[in-house]
Amino acid sequence: QRSAALRTRLSLSGDLDLRRERRDTAWLLAWPLSPGVERWEVRIAARSARGDYEAVESRELPGTATSVELPLGEAPLRVHVLGRSRGGRLVQRAIASGLTPHSWGERWQRRAS
C-alpha cells in the first residue's frame, strides 16, 4: 500500500459534469451530450512516483461522443476533456486527476475552475 503522503488525491475541476463508469474490463469517463460542442479533445497524462504529469496521448472525438476509455494502470492519470465549438472556441472543460484502479471508487475532491 502506498503511503498517504505519496498518494495522489482524486480531484475534478471544470464546468463539465464527468462521471466514472465501468463496462466489463473498461474504465470510462463519461459526460452528457452537449449540443454546442463540435468536437472533444481528450488529453491524457501519467504521473511518475514523485514527478509531474507527462503527456501519454491525445485524442479527438466527435461532438456526439459521450465517453472515453482510459488506459488505467499503477501511475495516476490526469485527463483533460475539452469541448470545442465549430470555430475552435472552448465551450466546456473538465480536468480529472489522480485516476487509478485503486482510486476509481473514491469521492471526487472538487476544485474551483
N, C-alpha and C positions, 0 to 999 in steps of 0.2 A: 504494500500500500504506500502511496506517495505521502510525503509529509505535508501537513497543512500549509506550510509556508511556500512550497513549490507548486501547489495545486492552482490551476487557473480557474477563476470564477466564471460560471456560465452567465453571460450578460447579453442584453439586447438593447439596441438603440435605434432610433429612426421612427418614421411615421407609417411603415408598412406592417400589417399585422401578420407576423410569421408564427407558424406553429410547427412542431416536430411530429413526424409520423413514421411508423414502421410498417412496411409491407413485405411480408416474408423475411428475406435477409437484407432488404434495402433500408437505408437510413435516408429519410426525405425531409427537406424543409419545404413547407407548403405555404401558400398565401391565397387570398381571394382574387378572383378575376378583377382586373382594373381597366375600365373602358378607355381611359386616356393614355394607356401605355401601348406603344407600338412595338417595343422590344425590351427584353430584360437582359441586363448584363450581370453575370454572376462571377465574382472573383473569389477564389479560394486560396487561403494561405495557411501554412502549418507552422507551429512554434516548436523549436527545439527546447530541451530541458531548461536551459537558463537564458535562451536567446530571444530575439524578436521574431515576429511572424515573417515568414518569407513566402513569396508567391509560389503556388503549386500549379494552378491552372486558371484559365479564364474561359468562360463560355458565353455565347449569345443565344438567347431563346426568343421565340416569337412572343408577341404580346398576349397571345391566348394561353401561354404556359401558366400553370399554377403550382408547379413544384420542381424541385431539382434533387437528384440523388447525390449523396455525399460519400466520398471515399474515407469513411471514418477509420481511424487506427489509434495507436497509442498517443501520437502527437496531437495536442489540441488544435482545432481548426478555427479560423476566423473566416466568416463568409459575408461578403458584401452582395446584397441583392439590390440592383439599381434599375428602376423602371424609367424608360425614356420615351418621350413623345416622338412624333414623326420628325420633328425638327432637331431631335437630339437633346432637348431640354429635360433635365431631371424632374420627374413627376412624383415618384415615390422612392423611398430607400429604407433599407434596414441593414444593420450590422450585427451579426451574432458571433460571439467569441466564446472560446473555451469548450467547443463541441468535441466530445469523445464518446465512445460507447458507455463509459462509466458515468459521465455527467448527463447523459441523454434524458433521464427522467427527473433531474433536479429542476427546481424552480428558477425561471429567468431572474436575473438581477437587472431591473430596468434602469437604464441610464438616460439622462437628458440628451436630446439630439441637437 
